[in-house]
Amino acid sequence: MPLAPYALARPFLFGLDPERAHELTMHSLARLQNTPAMCLWQVPRVADPVTVAGLNFPNRIGLAAGLDKNGECIDGLGAMGFGHIEVGTVTPLAQPGNPKPRMFRIPPKQALINRMGFNNQGLQAFLANVQRAKSFRKAGGILGLNIGKNAITPIERAVDDYLICLDGVYPHADYVAVNISSPNTKNLRALQSDEALDALLSALQARRQQLTKRHGKTVPMFVKIAPDLDEVQVGVIAATLRKNGIDGVIATNTTIARDAVQGQRHADEAGGLSGAPLFEASTSVVRALRAALGPAYPIIGVGGVMSAADARAKHAAGADLVQIYTGLVYQGPTLVNAAARALQR
């Protein structure tokens, strides 16, 4: 959506089914990106360069995975001022995701609930889309590719799916994000348990060593975790990340908690809750990770960033980089540069 007219367009979009509004917006961006029409929403990116995990980010604000699942709108979204964009989650095979309806707005709380279920076009289509993206990366933007498992793959064989995806995305990613924290794929969060996580990350690290030799470059790996963890669980995850040489952590995915939206329409829908009610829980995990991992370990903070002040608070809690998603839905694209300016040194 163009920057200035978003306030005018939002009532129309919010009058549609949430998934239909999302599809309409993404289809428009995909068609109009890299055409003269992109000037309608393109803005100068806030310059605030920072090096994280060996990558040179043009600023600290990124787009969280999930908005552009198939990597179709990288250049169009990049024109909004993001320093980095994370696309996916991609799975080896195309899959439709969970039955509709599967996305719900809670406007009084500036929140969304989704149970999409990794709906995507599959790895080959995803890679074709990623390779078509030009202008965002040419302008210095950092691209993260987020990988997961197919719903039909038994959790005992989840490692196989992650390795297939890692093989595919490795040559095309600035960093790879390993999604083990979506609440919408059965048993996926079990991969966060200590033994399962250790086995998965050990296999990924071994494969990365092979891919580094094959492609002549080392691509950083980040792991995306859930907000519904206590300090002991966060500590175990932190230790496992370090043990396996993982480059960074993304905190957090959506929450299954509903305390902050009780009594609201759609509050009892199954799925992950995002938006303003997620802010405190996700920021608490960022803070716990920073305490466990020390001052230098890369952390990307995401969850409930609805304003420039929220971005500052996430950074103050220990996040090196900050991602937004639901804030973009409610506030529009002006949030991107406002948040980037708030963190500008």
Secondary structure, DSSP 8 states (H G I E B T S, - for coil): --TTTHHHHHHHHHTS-HHHHHHHHHHHHHHHTTSGGGGGT--------EEETTEEESSSEEE-TTSSTTS--HHHHHTTT-SEEEEEEE-SS-B--S-S--EEEEGGGTEEEE---S-B--HHHHHHHHHH--HHHHTT-EEEEEE---TTS-GGGHHHHHHHHHHHHGGG-SEEEEE---TTSTTGGGGGSHHHHHHHHHHHHHHHHHHHHHHTS---EEEEE-S---HHHHHHHHHHHHHTT--EEEE---B---GGGTTSTTTT-SSEEEEGGGHHHHHHHHHHHHHHH-SSS-EEEES---SHHHHHHHHHHT-SEEEESHHHHHH-THHHHHHHHHH--
